[in-house]
C-alpha cells in the first residue's frame, strides 16, 4: 500500500475535520510532513481537542499526531 502525498493527506484530514459534527474546523490548521501531522489553532473544549486528534489519526499513513490545539471556550 502506498502512502498518500502530504498534500492529499492534508486535504483528507481537513475534509474529515469539516465533516465532524463536533468540530468548528475553521480555526484548525493542519500540517503534514512524511506521515507526521500537526494540528494547531483553537477549539472550544477538551472534547473538541480530542475529536480533532482522533480525526487526524484516521488519515491514511499517519505515523504521528502533534496536537497543539488550544482550548478557548466562548
CHARMM-style PDB file with segment names, atoms N, HN, CA, C and O in Angstrom:
ATOM      1  N   UNK     1       0.847  -1.178   0.000  1.00  0.00      PROA
ATOM      2  CA  UNK     1       0.000   0.000   0.000  1.00  0.00      PROA
ATOM      3  C   UNK     1       0.894   1.243   0.000  1.00  0.00      PROA
ATOM      4  O   UNK     1       1.798   1.359   0.828  1.00  0.00      PROA
ATOM      5  N   UNK     2       0.647   2.157  -0.911  1.00  0.00      PROA
ATOM      6  HN  UNK     2      -0.087   2.063  -1.584  1.00  0.00      PROA
ATOM      7  CA  UNK     2       1.454   3.367  -0.986  1.00  0.00      PROA
ATOM      8  C   UNK     2       0.900   4.444  -0.067  1.00  0.00      PROA
ATOM      9  O   UNK     2      -0.306   4.537   0.163  1.00  0.00      PROA
ATOM     10  N   UNK     3       1.796   5.236   0.440  1.00  0.00      PROA
ATOM     11  HN  UNK     3       2.775   5.160   0.253  1.00  0.00      PROA
ATOM     12  CA  UNK     3       1.411   6.343   1.319  1.00  0.00      PROA
ATOM     13  C   UNK     3       0.936   7.508   0.453  1.00  0.00      PROA
ATOM     14  O   UNK     3       1.566   7.813  -0.560  1.00  0.00      PROA
ATOM     15  N   UNK     4      -0.166   8.167   0.830  1.00  0.00      PROA
ATOM     16  HN  UNK     4      -0.678   7.920   1.653  1.00  0.00      PROA
ATOM     17  CA  UNK     4      -0.631   9.316   0.041  1.00  0.00      PROA
ATOM     18  C   UNK     4       0.364  10.472   0.150  1.00  0.00      PROA
ATOM     19  O   UNK     4       1.143  10.542   1.101  1.00  0.00      PROA
ATOM     20  N   UNK     5       0.331  11.368  -0.822  1.00  0.00      PROA
ATOM     21  HN  UNK     5      -0.302  11.311  -1.594  1.00  0.00      PROA
ATOM     22  CA  UNK     5       1.209  12.538  -0.778  1.00  0.00      PROA
ATOM     23  C   UNK     5       0.818  13.398   0.427  1.00  0.00      PROA
ATOM     24  O   UNK     5      -0.324  13.346   0.882  1.00  0.00      PROA
ATOM     25  N   UNK     6       1.764  14.190   0.943  1.00  0.00      PROA
ATOM     26  HN  UNK     6       2.692  14.232   0.574  1.00  0.00      PROA
ATOM     27  CA  UNK     6       1.426  15.077   2.059  1.00  0.00      PROA
ATOM     28  C   UNK     6       0.247  16.001   1.743  1.00  0.00      PROA
ATOM     29  O   UNK     6      -0.589  16.264   2.607  1.00  0.00      PROA
ATOM     30  N   UNK     7       0.185  16.490   0.508  1.00  0.00      PROA
ATOM     31  HN  UNK     7       0.864  16.277  -0.194  1.00  0.00      PROA
ATOM     32  CA  UNK     7      -0.919  17.373   0.119  1.00  0.00      PROA
ATOM     33  C   UNK     7      -2.249  16.637   0.182  1.00  0.00      PROA
ATOM     34  O   UNK     7      -3.237  17.170   0.689  1.00  0.00      PROA
ATOM     35  N   UNK     8      -2.273  15.406  -0.337  1.00  0.00      PROA
ATOM     36  HN  UNK     8      -1.471  14.973  -0.749  1.00  0.00      PROA
ATOM     37  CA  UNK     8      -3.500  14.617  -0.323  1.00  0.00      PROA
ATOM     38  C   UNK     8      -3.912  14.293   1.112  1.00  0.00      PROA
ATOM     39  O   UNK     8      -5.089  14.400   1.453  1.00  0.00      PROA
ATOM     40  N   UNK     9      -2.961  13.901   1.950  1.00  0.00      PROA
ATOM     41  HN  UNK     9      -2.004  13.814   1.672  1.00  0.00      PROA
ATOM     42  CA  UNK     9      -3.262  13.571   3.339  1.00  0.00      PROA
ATOM     43  C   UNK     9      -3.788  14.802   4.078  1.00  0.00      PROA
ATOM     44  O   UNK     9      -4.739  14.698   4.852  1.00  0.00      PROA
ATOM     45  N   UNK    10      -3.180  15.960   3.846  1.00  0.00      PROA
ATOM     46  HN  UNK    10      -2.407  16.044   3.217  1.00  0.00      PROA
ATOM     47  CA  UNK    10      -3.643  17.210   4.468  1.00  0.00      PROA
ATOM     48  C   UNK    10      -5.093  17.490   4.077  1.00  0.00      PROA
ATOM     49  O   UNK    10      -5.916  17.818   4.932  1.00  0.00      PROA
ATOM     50  N   UNK    11      -5.406  17.362   2.785  1.00  0.00      PROA
ATOM     51  HN  UNK    11      -4.737  17.096   2.090  1.00  0.00      PROA
ATOM     52  CA  UNK    11      -6.775  17.598   2.319  1.00  0.00      PROA
ATOM     53  C   UNK    11      -7.736  16.579   2.922  1.00  0.00      PROA
ATOM     54  O   UNK    11      -8.847  16.933   3.320  1.00  0.00      PROA
ATOM     55  N   UNK    12      -7.319  15.324   2.993  1.00  0.00      PROA
ATOM     56  HN  UNK    12      -6.417  15.037   2.670  1.00  0.00      PROA
ATOM     57  CA  UNK    12      -8.159  14.275   3.573  1.00  0.00      PROA
ATOM     58  C   UNK    12      -8.512  14.602   5.025  1.00  0.00      PROA
ATOM     59  O   UNK    12      -9.668  14.478   5.428  1.00  0.00      PROA
ATOM     60  N   UNK    13      -7.523  15.018   5.802  1.00  0.00      PROA
ATOM     61  HN  UNK    13      -6.584  15.119   5.474  1.00  0.00      PROA
ATOM     62  CA  UNK    13      -7.762  15.338   7.212  1.00  0.00      PROA
ATOM     63  C   UNK    13      -8.619  16.597   7.335  1.00  0.00      PROA
ATOM     64  O   UNK    13      -9.540  16.635   8.151  1.00  0.00      PROA
ATOM     65  N   UNK    14      -8.328  17.626   6.536  1.00  0.00      PROA
ATOM     66  HN  UNK    14      -7.580  17.595   5.873  1.00  0.00      PROA
ATOM     67  CA  UNK    14      -9.130  18.858   6.589  1.00  0.00      PROA
ATOM     68  C   UNK    14     -10.591  18.577   6.255  1.00  0.00      PROA
ATOM     69  O   UNK    14     -11.484  19.102   6.920  1.00  0.00      PROA
ATOM     70  N   UNK    15     -10.849  17.765   5.246  1.00  0.00      PROA
ATOM     71  HN  UNK    15     -10.124  17.338   4.706  1.00  0.00      PROA
ATOM     72  CA  UNK    15     -12.235  17.423   4.897  1.00  0.00      PROA
ATOM     73  C   UNK    15     -12.900  16.635   6.015  1.00  0.00      PROA
ATOM     74  O   UNK    15     -14.076  16.853   6.309  1.00  0.00      PROA
ATOM     75  N   UNK    16     -12.165  15.722   6.644  1.00  0.00      PROA
ATOM     76  HN  UNK    16     -11.210  15.545   6.405  1.00  0.00      PROA
ATOM     77  CA  UNK    16     -12.728  14.947   7.753  1.00  0.00      PROA
ATOM     78  C   UNK    16     -13.052  15.848   8.937  1.00  0.00      PROA
ATOM     79  O   UNK    16     -14.058  15.642   9.615  1.00  0.00      PROA
ATOM     80  N   UNK    17     -12.207  16.848   9.192  1.00  0.00      PROA
ATOM     81  HN  UNK    17     -11.389  17.016   8.642  1.00  0.00      PROA
ATOM     82  CA  UNK    17     -12.488  17.793  10.282  1.00  0.00      PROA
ATOM     83  C   UNK    17     -13.768  18.574   9.998  1.00  0.00      PROA
ATOM     84  O   UNK    17     -14.574  18.798  10.901  1.00  0.00      PROA
ATOM     85  N   UNK    18     -13.952  18.984   8.756  1.00  0.00      PROA
ATOM     86  HN  UNK    18     -13.297  18.802   8.023  1.00  0.00      PROA
ATOM     87  CA  UNK    18     -15.166  19.722   8.374  1.00  0.00      PROA
ATOM     88  C   UNK    18     -16.402  18.839   8.535  1.00  0.00      PROA
ATOM     89  O   UNK    18     -17.450  19.311   8.976  1.00  0.00      PROA
ATOM     90  N   UNK    19     -16.283  17.563   8.179  1.00  0.00      PROA
ATOM     91  HN  UNK    19     -15.432  17.179   7.820  1.00  0.00      PROA
ATOM     92  CA  UNK    19     -17.427  16.641   8.268  1.00  0.00      PROA
ATOM     93  C   UNK    19     -17.801  16.301   9.703  1.00  0.00      PROA
ATOM     94  O   UNK    19     -18.942  15.921   9.963  1.00  0.00      PROA
ATOM     95  N   UNK    20     -16.872  16.428  10.634  1.00  0.00      PROA
ATOM     96  HN  UNK    20     -15.945  16.736  10.423  1.00  0.00      PROA
ATOM     97  CA  UNK    20     -17.151  16.074  12.024  1.00  0.00      PROA
ATOM     98  C   UNK    20     -18.134  17.081  12.626  1.00  0.00      PROA
ATOM     99  O   UNK    20     -17.852  18.277  12.698  1.00  0.00      PROA
ATOM    100  N   UNK    21     -19.272  16.583  13.049  1.00  0.00      PROA
ATOM    101  HN  UNK    21     -19.501  15.611  12.990  1.00  0.00      PROA
ATOM    102  CA  UNK    21     -20.316  17.446  13.610  1.00  0.00      PROA
ATOM    103  C   UNK    21     -19.873  18.078  14.928  1.00  0.00      PROA
ATOM    104  O   UNK    21     -20.461  19.067  15.368  1.00  0.00      PROA
ATOM    105  N   UNK    22     -18.842  17.517  15.562  1.00  0.00      PROA
ATOM    106  HN  UNK    22     -18.365  16.714  15.205  1.00  0.00      PROA
ATOM    107  CA  UNK    22     -18.410  18.004  16.866  1.00  0.00      PROA
ATOM    108  C   UNK    22     -17.403  19.146  16.789  1.00  0.00      PROA
ATOM    109  O   UNK    22     -17.018  19.701  17.818  1.00  0.00      PROA
ATOM    110  N   UNK    23     -16.967  19.508  15.564  1.00  0.00      PROA
ATOM    111  HN  UNK    23     -17.279  19.058  14.728  1.00  0.00      PROA
ATOM    112  CA  UNK    23     -15.880  20.469  15.443  1.00  0.00      PROA
ATOM    113  C   UNK    23     -16.244  21.681  14.601  1.00  0.00      PROA
ATOM    114  O   UNK    23     -17.021  21.591  13.650  1.00  0.00      PROA
ATOM    115  N   UNK    24     -15.665  22.813  14.973  1.00  0.00      PROA
ATOM    116  HN  UNK    24     -15.035  22.886  15.745  1.00  0.00      PROA
ATOM    117  CA  UNK    24     -15.695  24.004  14.127  1.00  0.00      PROA
ATOM    118  C   UNK    24     -14.310  24.063  13.481  1.00  0.00      PROA
ATOM    119  O   UNK    24     -13.376  24.619  14.058  1.00  0.00      PROA
ATOM    120  N   UNK    25     -14.180  23.498  12.302  1.00  0.00      PROA
ATOM    121  HN  UNK    25     -14.939  23.046  11.833  1.00  0.00      PROA
ATOM    122  CA  UNK    25     -12.879  23.284  11.671  1.00  0.00      PROA
ATOM    123  C   UNK    25     -12.229  24.558  11.151  1.00  0.00      PROA
ATOM    124  O   UNK    25     -11.053  24.536  10.788  1.00  0.00      PROA
ATOM    125  N   UNK    26     -12.952  25.658  11.106  1.00  0.00      PROA
ATOM    126  HN  UNK    26     -13.908  25.676  11.401  1.00  0.00      PROA
ATOM    127  CA  UNK    26     -12.382  26.904  10.566  1.00  0.00      PROA
ATOM    128  C   UNK    26     -11.150  27.363  11.343  1.00  0.00      PROA
ATOM    129  O   UNK    26     -10.267  28.012  10.782  1.00  0.00      PROA
ATOM    130  N   UNK    27     -11.089  27.032  12.615  1.00  0.00      PROA
ATOM    131  HN  UNK    27     -11.806  26.505  13.070  1.00  0.00      PROA
ATOM    132  CA  UNK    27      -9.990  27.523  13.448  1.00  0.00      PROA
ATOM    133  C   UNK    27      -8.883  26.481  13.651  1.00  0.00      PROA
ATOM    134  O   UNK    27      -8.045  26.631  14.540  1.00  0.00      PROA
ATOM    135  N   UNK    28      -8.880  25.423  12.826  1.00  0.00      PROA
ATOM    136  HN  UNK    28      -9.561  25.301  12.104  1.00  0.00      PROA
ATOM    137  CA  UNK    28      -7.866  24.372  12.953  1.00  0.00      PROA
ATOM    138  C   UNK    28      -7.013  24.333  11.689  1.00  0.00      PROA
ATOM    139  O   UNK    28      -7.531  24.229  10.577  1.00  0.00      PROA
ATOM    140  N   UNK    29      -5.695  24.418  11.878  1.00  0.00      PROA
ATOM    141  HN  UNK    29      -5.274  24.503  12.782  1.00  0.00      PROA
ATOM    142  CA  UNK    29      -4.764  24.315  10.762  1.00  0.00      PROA
ATOM    143  C   UNK    29      -4.084  22.954  10.817  1.00  0.00      PROA
ATOM    144  O   UNK    29      -3.754  22.449  11.890  1.00  0.00      PROA
ATOM    145  N   UNK    30      -3.883  22.371   9.642  1.00  0.00      PROA
ATOM    146  HN  UNK    30      -4.151  22.781   8.770  1.00  0.00      PROA
ATOM    147  CA  UNK    30      -3.267  21.046   9.527  1.00  0.00      PROA
ATOM    148  C   UNK    30      -1.970  21.171   8.745  1.00  0.00      PROA
ATOM    149  O   UNK    30      -1.929  21.803   7.689  1.00  0.00      PROA
ATOM    150  N   UNK    31      -0.913  20.566   9.269  1.00  0.00      PROA
ATOM    151  HN  UNK    31      -0.946  20.052  10.126  1.00  0.00      PROA
ATOM    152  CA  UNK    31       0.365  20.481   8.562  1.00  0.00      PROA
ATOM    153  C   UNK    31       0.753  19.013   8.475  1.00  0.00      PROA
ATOM    154  O   UNK    31       0.571  18.261   9.433  1.00  0.00      PROA
ATOM    155  N   UNK    32       1.288  18.604   7.323  1.00  0.00      PROA
ATOM    156  HN  UNK    32       1.436  19.215   6.546  1.00  0.00      PROA
ATOM    157  CA  UNK    32       1.682  17.208   7.130  1.00  0.00      PROA
ATOM    158  C   UNK    32       3.093  17.162   6.569  1.00  0.00      PROA
ATOM    159  O   UNK    32       3.436  17.891   5.638  1.00  0.00      PROA
ATOM    160  N   UNK    33       3.907  16.283   7.160  1.00  0.00      PROA
ATOM    161  HN  UNK    33       3.628  15.691   7.916  1.00  0.00      PROA
ATOM    162  CA  UNK    33       5.262  16.064   6.657  1.00  0.00      PROA
ATOM    163  C   UNK    33       5.631  14.602   6.909  1.00  0.00      PROA
ATOM    164  O   UNK    33       5.817  14.190   8.054  1.00  0.00      PROA
ATOM    165  N   UNK    34       5.734  13.824   5.835  1.00  0.00      PROA
ATOM    166  HN  UNK    34       5.583  14.159   4.905  1.00  0.00      PROA
ATOM    167  CA  UNK    34       6.163  12.425   5.903  1.00  0.00      PROA
ATOM    168  C   UNK    34       5.376  11.608   6.934  1.00  0.00      PROA
ATOM    169  O   UNK    34       5.973  10.915   7.758  1.00  0.00      PROA
ATOM    170  N   UNK    35       4.068  11.682   6.895  1.00  0.00      PROA
ATOM    171  HN  UNK    35       3.582  12.244   6.225  1.00  0.00      PROA
ATOM    172  CA  UNK    35       3.232  10.910   7.804  1.00  0.00      PROA
ATOM    173  C   UNK    35       3.034  11.532   9.169  1.00  0.00      PROA
ATOM    174  O   UNK    35       2.251  11.026   9.973  1.00  0.00      PROA
ATOM    175  N   UNK    36       3.728  12.620   9.442  1.00  0.00      PROA
ATOM    176  HN  UNK    36       4.363  13.031   8.789  1.00  0.00      PROA
ATOM    177  CA  UNK    36       3.585  13.314  10.717  1.00  0.00      PROA
ATOM    178  C   UNK    36       2.611  14.462  10.530  1.00  0.00      PROA
ATOM    179  O   UNK    36       2.793  15.301   9.647  1.00  0.00      PROA
ATOM    180  N   UNK    37       1.583  14.501  11.355  1.00  0.00      PROA
ATOM    181  HN  UNK    37       1.435  13.820  12.072  1.00  0.00      PROA
ATOM    182  CA  UNK    37       0.522  15.501  11.239  1.00  0.00      PROA
ATOM    183  C   UNK    37       0.587  16.437  12.440  1.00  0.00      PROA
ATOM    184  O   UNK    37       0.661  15.991  13.585  1.00  0.00      PROA
ATOM    185  N   UNK    38       0.559  17.735  12.168  1.00  0.00      PROA
ATOM    186  HN  UNK    38       0.500  18.098  11.238  1.00  0.00      PROA
ATOM    187  CA  UNK    38       0.474  18.731  13.223  1.00  0.00      PROA
ATOM    188  C   UNK    38      -0.867  19.439  13.111  1.00  0.00      PROA
ATOM    189  O   UNK    38      -1.254  19.877  12.028  1.00  0.00      PROA
ATOM    190  N   UNK    39      -1.570  19.552  14.224  1.00  0.00      PROA
ATOM    191  HN  UNK    39      -1.255  19.196  15.104  1.00  0.00      PROA
ATOM    192  CA  UNK    39      -2.822  20.305  14.237  1.00  0.00      PROA
ATOM    193  C   UNK    39      -2.672  21.447  15.233  1.00  0.00      PROA
ATOM    194  O   UNK    39      -2.253  21.251  16.374  1.00  0.00      PROA
ATOM    195  N   UNK    40      -3.024  22.642  14.774  1.00  0.00      PROA
ATOM    196  HN  UNK    40      -3.364  22.802  13.848  1.00  0.00      PROA
ATOM    197  CA  UNK    40      -2.875  23.852  15.578  1.00  0.00      PROA
ATOM    198  C   UNK    40      -4.127  24.707  15.432  1.00  0.00      PROA
ATOM    199  O   UNK    40      -4.907  24.545  14.493  1.00  0.00      PROA
ATOM    200  N   UNK    41      -4.297  25.612  16.373  1.00  0.00      PROA
ATOM    201  HN  UNK    41      -3.663  25.744  17.135  1.00  0.00      PROA
ATOM    202  CA  UNK    41      -5.438  26.505  16.326  1.00  0.00      PROA
ATOM    203  C   UNK    41      -6.172  26.474  17.649  1.00  0.00      PROA
ATOM    204  O   UNK    41      -5.597  26.170  18.694  1.00  0.00      PROA
ATOM    205  N   UNK    42      -7.461  26.795  17.585  1.00  0.00      PROA
ATOM    206  HN  UNK    42      -7.929  27.042  16.736  1.00  0.00      PROA
ATOM    207  CA  UNK    42      -8.259  26.829  18.809  1.00  0.00      PROA
ATOM    208  C   UNK    42      -9.521  25.993  18.660  1.00  0.00      PROA
ATOM    209  O   UNK    42     -10.094  25.868  17.578  1.00  0.00      PROA
ATOM    210  N   UNK    43      -9.929  25.429  19.784  1.00  0.00      PROA
ATOM    211  HN  UNK    43      -9.464  25.530  20.663  1.00  0.00      PROA
ATOM    212  CA  UNK    43     -11.192  24.696  19.890  1.00  0.00      PROA
ATOM    213  C   UNK    43     -11.885  25.175  21.163  1.00  0.00      PROA
ATOM    214  O   UNK    43     -11.298  25.906  21.961  1.00  0.00      PROA
ATOM    215  N   UNK    44     -13.135  24.758  21.344  1.00  0.00      PROA
ATOM    216  HN  UNK    44     -13.611  24.164  20.696  1.00  0.00      PROA
ATOM    217  CA  UNK    44     -13.907  25.282  22.478  1.00  0.00      PROA
ATOM    218  C   UNK    44     -13.914  24.383  23.705  1.00  0.00      PROA
ATOM    219  O   UNK    44     -14.357  24.809  24.771  1.00  0.00      PROA
ATOM    220  N   UNK    45     -13.425  23.128  23.580  1.00  0.00      PROA
ATOM    221  HN  UNK    45     -13.064  22.782  22.713  1.00  0.00      PROA
ATOM    222  CA  UNK    45     -13.469  22.225  24.729  1.00  0.00      PROA
ATOM    223  C   UNK    45     -12.445  21.102  24.572  1.00  0.00      PROA
ATOM    224  O   UNK    45     -11.888  20.886  23.495  1.00  0.00      PROA
ATOM    225  N   UNK    46     -12.215  20.389  25.689  1.00  0.00      PROA
ATOM    226  HN  UNK    46     -12.667  20.565  26.563  1.00  0.00      PROA
ATOM    227  CA  UNK    46     -11.336  19.212  25.637  1.00  0.00      PROA
ATOM    228  C   UNK    46     -11.909  18.177  24.688  1.00  0.00      PROA
ATOM    229  O   UNK    46     -11.155  17.510  23.980  1.00  0.00      PROA
ATOM    230  N   UNK    47     -13.226  18.029  24.657  1.00  0.00      PROA
ATOM    231  HN  UNK    47     -13.839  18.571  25.232  1.00  0.00      PROA
ATOM    232  CA  UNK    47     -13.856  17.047  23.768  1.00  0.00      PROA
ATOM    233  C   UNK    47     -13.536  17.363  22.304  1.00  0.00      PROA
ATOM    234  O   UNK    47     -13.244  16.457  21.524  1.00  0.00      PROA
ATOM    235  N   UNK    48     -13.591  18.643  21.929  1.00  0.00      PROA
ATOM    236  HN  UNK    48     -13.829  19.380  22.562  1.00  0.00      PROA
ATOM    237  CA  UNK    48     -13.264  19.039  20.558  1.00  0.00      PROA
ATOM    238  C   UNK    48     -11.784  18.786  20.266  1.00  0.00      PROA
ATOM    239  O   UNK    48     -11.430  18.345  19.172  1.00  0.00      PROA
ATOM    240  N   UNK    49     -10.933  19.063  21.234  1.00  0.00      PROA
ATOM    241  HN  UNK    49     -11.221  19.421  22.122  1.00  0.00      PROA
ATOM    242  CA  UNK    49      -9.491  18.843  21.053  1.00  0.00      PROA
ATOM    243  C   UNK    49      -9.221  17.360  20.801  1.00  0.00      PROA
ATOM    244  O   UNK    49      -8.469  17.003  19.893  1.00  0.00      PROA
ATOM    245  N   UNK    50      -9.837  16.507  21.606  1.00  0.00      PROA
ATOM    246  HN  UNK    50     -10.448  16.797  22.343  1.00  0.00      PROA
ATOM    247  CA  UNK    50      -9.649  15.066  21.452  1.00  0.00      PROA
ATOM    248  C   UNK    50     -10.242  14.553  20.137  1.00  0.00      PROA
ATOM    249  O   UNK    50      -9.654  13.688  19.488  1.00  0.00      PROA
ATOM    250  N   UNK    51     -11.392  15.078  19.745  1.00  0.00      PROA
ATOM    251  HN  UNK    51     -11.870  15.780  20.272  1.00  0.00      PROA
ATOM    252  CA  UNK    51     -12.018  14.661  18.480  1.00  0.00      PROA
ATOM    253  C   UNK    51     -11.138  15.048  17.292  1.00  0.00      PROA
ATOM    254  O   UNK    51     -10.984  14.261  16.358  1.00  0.00      PROA
ATOM    255  N   UNK    52     -10.568  16.235  17.317  1.00  0.00      PROA
ATOM    256  HN  UNK    52     -10.693  16.874  18.076  1.00  0.00      PROA
ATOM    257  CA  UNK    52      -9.687  16.662  16.230  1.00  0.00      PROA
ATOM    258  C   UNK    52      -8.482  15.733  16.119  1.00  0.00      PROA
ATOM    259  O   UNK    52      -8.055  15.400  15.014  1.00  0.00      PROA
ATOM    260  N   UNK    53      -7.936  15.316  17.250  1.00  0.00      PROA
ATOM    261  HN  UNK    53      -8.283  15.587  18.148  1.00  0.00      PROA
ATOM    262  CA  UNK    53      -6.804  14.391  17.227  1.00  0.00      PROA
ATOM    263  C   UNK    53      -7.221  13.030  16.678  1.00  0.00      PROA
ATOM    264  O   UNK    53      -6.496  12.428  15.885  1.00  0.00      PROA
ATOM    265  N   UNK    54      -8.391  12.544  17.101  1.00  0.00      PROA
ATOM    266  HN  UNK    54      -8.979  13.033  17.745  1.00  0.00      PROA
ATOM    267  CA  UNK    54      -8.895  11.259  16.574  1.00  0.00      PROA
ATOM    268  C   UNK    54      -9.054  11.327  15.052  1.00  0.00      PROA
ATOM    269  O   UNK    54      -8.679  10.394  14.342  1.00  0.00      PROA
ATOM    270  N   UNK    55      -9.608  12.430  14.561  1.00  0.00      PROA
ATOM    271  HN  UNK    55      -9.912  13.188  15.137  1.00  0.00      PROA
ATOM    272  CA  UNK    55      -9.794  12.607  13.117  1.00  0.00      PROA
ATOM    273  C   UNK    55      -8.438  12.585  12.412  1.00  0.00      PROA
ATOM    274  O   UNK    55      -8.291  11.938  11.375  1.00  0.00      PROA
ATOM    275  N   UNK    56      -7.459  13.280  12.963  1.00  0.00      PROA
ATOM    276  HN  UNK    56      -7.579  13.805  13.805  1.00  0.00      PROA
ATOM    277  CA  UNK    56      -6.130  13.321  12.344  1.00  0.00      PROA
ATOM    278  C   UNK    56      -5.506  11.922  12.279  1.00  0.00      PROA
ATOM    279  O   UNK    56      -4.885  11.572  11.276  1.00  0.00      PROA
ATOM    280  N   UNK    57      -5.665  11.126  13.331  1.00  0.00      PROA
ATOM    281  HN  UNK    57      -6.170  11.410  14.146  1.00  0.00      PROA
ATOM    282  CA  UNK    57      -5.107   9.774  13.346  1.00  0.00      PROA
ATOM    283  C   UNK    57      -5.728   8.874  12.289  1.00  0.00      PROA
ATOM    284  O   UNK    57      -5.098   7.904  11.866  1.00  0.00      PROA
ATOM    285  N   UNK    58      -6.948   9.170  11.853  1.00  0.00      PROA
ATOM    286  HN  UNK    58      -7.459   9.958  12.196  1.00  0.00      PROA
ATOM    287  CA  UNK    58      -7.617   8.322  10.855  1.00  0.00      PROA
ATOM    288  C   UNK    58      -7.044   8.480   9.444  1.00  0.00      PROA
ATOM    289  O   UNK    58      -7.362   7.678   8.565  1.00  0.00      PROA
ATOM    290  N   UNK    59      -6.217   9.483   9.210  1.00  0.00      PROA
ATOM    291  HN  UNK    59      -5.958  10.134   9.923  1.00  0.00      PROA
ATOM    292  CA  UNK    59      -5.641   9.688   7.881  1.00  0.00      PROA
ATOM    293  C   UNK    59      -4.756   8.516   7.481  1.00  0.00      PROA
ATOM    294  O   UNK    59      -4.024   7.971   8.308  1.00  0.00      PROA
ATOM    295  N   UNK    60      -4.825   8.139   6.238  1.00  0.00      PROA
ATOM    296  HN  UNK    60      -5.420   8.582   5.567  1.00  0.00      PROA
ATOM    297  CA  UNK    60      -4.040   7.018   5.732  1.00  0.00      PROA
ATOM    298  C   UNK    60      -2.549   7.340   5.797  1.00  0.00      PROA
ATOM    299  O   UNK    60      -2.110   8.362   5.269  1.00  0.00      PROA
ATOM    300  N   UNK    61      -1.774   6.479   6.439  1.00  0.00      PROA
ATOM    301  HN  UNK    61      -2.130   5.649   6.868  1.00  0.00      PROA
ATOM    302  CA  UNK    61      -0.333   6.653   6.513  1.00  0.00      PROA
ATOM    303  C   UNK    61       0.154   7.543   7.641  1.00  0.00      PROA
ATOM    304  O   UNK    61       1.348   7.832   7.715  1.00  0.00      PROA
ATOM    305  N   UNK    62      -0.733   7.988   8.524  1.00  0.00      PROA
ATOM    306  HN  UNK    62      -1.704   7.753   8.464  1.00  0.00      PROA
ATOM    307  CA  UNK    62      -0.328   8.846   9.635  1.00  0.00      PROA
ATOM    308  C   UNK    62       0.480   8.025  10.638  1.00  0.00      PROA
ATOM    309  O   UNK    62       0.046   6.961  11.079  1.00  0.00      PROA
ATOM    310  N   UNK    63       1.661   8.532  10.990  1.00  0.00      PROA
ATOM    311  HN  UNK    63       2.014   9.396  10.632  1.00  0.00      PROA
ATOM    312  CA  UNK    63       2.513   7.842  11.960  1.00  0.00      PROA
ATOM    313  C   UNK    63       2.595   8.568  13.295  1.00  0.00      PROA
ATOM    314  O   UNK    63       2.863   7.949  14.325  1.00  0.00      PROA
ATOM    315  N   UNK    64       2.366   9.883  13.282  1.00  0.00      PROA
ATOM    316  HN  UNK    64       2.149  10.386  12.446  1.00  0.00      PROA
ATOM    317  CA  UNK    64       2.446  10.709  14.487  1.00  0.00      PROA
ATOM    318  C   UNK    64       1.464  11.865  14.363  1.00  0.00      PROA
ATOM    319  O   UNK    64       1.289  12.425  13.281  1.00  0.00      PROA
ATOM    320  N   UNK    65       0.824  12.220  15.475  1.00  0.00      PROA
ATOM    321  HN  UNK    65       0.966  11.765  16.354  1.00  0.00      PROA
ATOM    322  CA  UNK    65      -0.020  13.419  15.505  1.00  0.00      PROA
ATOM    323  C   UNK    65       0.486  14.318  16.629  1.00  0.00      PROA
ATOM    324  O   UNK    65       0.564  13.905  17.786  1.00  0.00      PROA
ATOM    325  N   UNK    66       0.824  15.538  16.273  1.00  0.00      PROA
ATOM    326  HN  UNK    66       0.761  15.874  15.333  1.00  0.00      PROA
ATOM    327  CA  UNK    66       1.240  16.539  17.247  1.00  0.00      PROA
ATOM    328  C   UNK    66       0.076  17.502  17.438  1.00  0.00      PROA
ATOM    329  O   UNK    66      -0.205  18.339  16.580  1.00  0.00      PROA
ATOM    330  N   UNK    67      -0.596  17.368  18.579  1.00  0.00      PROA
ATOM    331  HN  UNK    67      -0.368  16.688  19.276  1.00  0.00      PROA
ATOM    332  CA  UNK    67      -1.791  18.154  18.849  1.00  0.00      PROA
ATOM    333  C   UNK    67      -1.402  19.393  19.661  1.00  0.00      PROA
ATOM    334  O   UNK    67      -1.103  19.296  20.851  1.00  0.00      PROA
ATOM    335  N   UNK    68      -1.409  20.546  19.010  1.00  0.00      PROA
ATOM    336  HN  UNK    68      -1.652  20.624  18.043  1.00  0.00      PROA
ATOM    337  CA  UNK    68      -1.100  21.808  19.680  1.00  0.00      PROA
ATOM    338  C   UNK    68      -2.316  22.716  19.721  1.00  0.00      PROA
ATOM    339  O   UNK    68      -2.183  23.940  19.742  1.00  0.00      PROA
ATOM    340  N   UNK    69      -3.501  22.120  19.732  1.00  0.00      PROA
ATOM    341  HN  UNK    69      -3.610  21.126  19.715  1.00  0.00      PROA
ATOM    342  CA  UNK    69      -4.736  22.900  19.803  1.00  0.00      PROA
ATOM    343  C   UNK    69      -4.883  23.525  21.195  1.00  0.00      PROA
ATOM    344  O   UNK    69      -4.582  22.897  22.210  1.00  0.00      PROA
ATOM    345  N   UNK    70      -5.347  24.760  21.215  1.00  0.00      PROA
ATOM    346  HN  UNK    70      -5.591  25.270  20.391  1.00  0.00      PROA
ATOM    347  CA  UNK    70      -5.556  25.495  22.457  1.00  0.00      PROA
ATOM    348  C   UNK    70      -7.062  25.589  22.691  1.00  0.00      PROA
ATOM    349  O   UNK    70      -7.837  25.836  21.767  1.00  0.00      PROA
ATOM    350  N   UNK    71      -7.460  25.386  23.952  1.00  0.00      PROA
ATOM    351  HN  UNK    71      -6.830  25.186  24.703  1.00  0.00      PROA
ATOM    352  CA  UNK    71      -8.885  25.459  24.292  1.00  0.00      PROA
ATOM    353  C   UNK    71      -9.230  26.888  24.701  1.00  0.00      PROA
ATOM    354  O   UNK    71      -8.656  27.443  25.638  1.00  0.00      PROA
ATOM    355  N   UNK    72     -10.191  27.470  23.967  1.00  0.00      PROA
ATOM    356  HN  UNK    72     -10.658  27.019  23.206  1.00  0.00      PROA
ATOM    357  CA  UNK    72     -10.685  28.815  24.254  1.00  0.00      PROA
ATOM    358  C   UNK    72     -12.200  28.775  24.210  1.00  0.00      PROA
ATOM    359  O   UNK    72     -12.793  28.955  23.147  1.00  0.00      PROA
ATOM    360  N   UNK    73     -12.843  28.538  25.365  1.00  0.00      PROA
ATOM    361  HN  UNK    73     -12.362  28.392  26.229  1.00  0.00      PROA
ATOM    362  CA  UNK    73     -14.311  28.492  25.385  1.00  0.00      PROA
ATOM    363  C   UNK    73     -14.902  29.848  24.978  1.00  0.00      PROA
ATOM    364  O   UNK    73     -14.268  30.896  25.112  1.00  0.00      PROA
ATOM    365  N   UNK    74     -16.132  29.784  24.480  1.00  0.00      PROA
ATOM    366  HN  UNK    74     -16.646  28.933  24.371  1.00  0.00      PROA
ATOM    367  CA  UNK    74     -16.840  31.032  24.097  1.00  0.00      PROA
ATOM    368  C   UNK    74     -17.100  31.893  25.294  1.00  0.00      PROA
ATOM    369  OT1 UNK    74     -17.680  32.971  25.164  1.00  0.00      PROA
TER     370      UNK     74
END
